Amino acid sequence: MPALVEARRWRAVLERDARYDDAFVYAVRTTNVFCKPSCSSRQPRKENVHFFRSGQAAIDAGYRECAKCRPMSGQEAERIVRSALEFLENRLDERTTLTDLAKHVALSPFYLQRLFKRHVGVSPRMYVATRRAERLKANLRNASSVASASLNAGYADERGAYGDAFRSLGMTPGQYRRRGDGKSIGYKVIKTPIGQALIAATPRGIAAIYLGDNVQQLEADLRAEYPAAKITRYSSRAADIKAQLDSAERTVREQLRGHERIRVSFDVEGTPFQSKVWRALTQIPFGETRTYQEVARLIGRSGSSRAVAQACASNKIALVIPCHRVVRSDGNLANYRWGADRKRELLALEKAG
Ligand SMILES: [Zn+2]
């Protein structure tokens, strides 16, 4: 470290200058503790001080966080917690141990547990459990009031706790976006060789494509998927949505005829993992299939084939995101959201095309 930088840092420590709190930490060899420049504890002798660019670097060098000034509670801790949250969000369908998580953020499990709890309000394990239950609840929404009611018990507090954490971390909870809050959605229903297709779009892109035989059911499904959106059947006045719907309809028809997919925009929210899977699906050529394992490998997550299957099952955009082209390695088609028969029909159609 240049002497000048070292001198400036030392002066910041002497003056307990809080402006430097995010710039560096200082560790004291005699106490084995590291502090923010503004820490109010007794000042060390200069020859015992060692500067680090980050608290993480001090921890790596074997120092402990000062209990008084909590140098890891600022921006750096937020960055670590954010990274841990992202890691967990990406793996909600997998079993992630505290050790895995700790390794990912390069902290000891013990220390990470404390840091996480302090910022998020619950332990990583509780966080995952709550998020899973919440997702399950969202899936059951409108499906069965009994089931969702029984899932409800005791959640209010934890949810409040990490809701606050999300806010303090400046994050938007994805689950609210996924409900369609603030979205304005238009839809139309078209006839296809494999039944009715409901196509829904926002001005930004396709929000859903469902297949079925009963139009009322398809409409109900759309409302269940986006309970907080403003949903209207397409009318020619909504010019911005018309463009998206037309392009979606064209794509569906082309797709069924076996033409190369034209470019369309999507307006769907998924977890980062789901989005990755959905993107990978669009790369499977017409008339071909992949197994769940192959898709997992394709996105660099071999071993996550169950999570891939779940991401396929939660696809909202039939045909255009061709989840029907993913099959189990034993050839079983049972998992298609719009029915195994329809999946078989689609695959046969593509093979013949
Ligand atoms: Zn301190």
Boltz pocket constraint, residues with backbone or C-beta under 6 A from the ligand:
constraints:
  - pocket:
      binder: B
      contacts: [[A, 34], [A, 35], [A, 36], [A, 39], [A, 40], [A, 41], [A, 66], [A, 67], [A, 68], [A, 69], [A, 70]]
      max_distance: 6.0
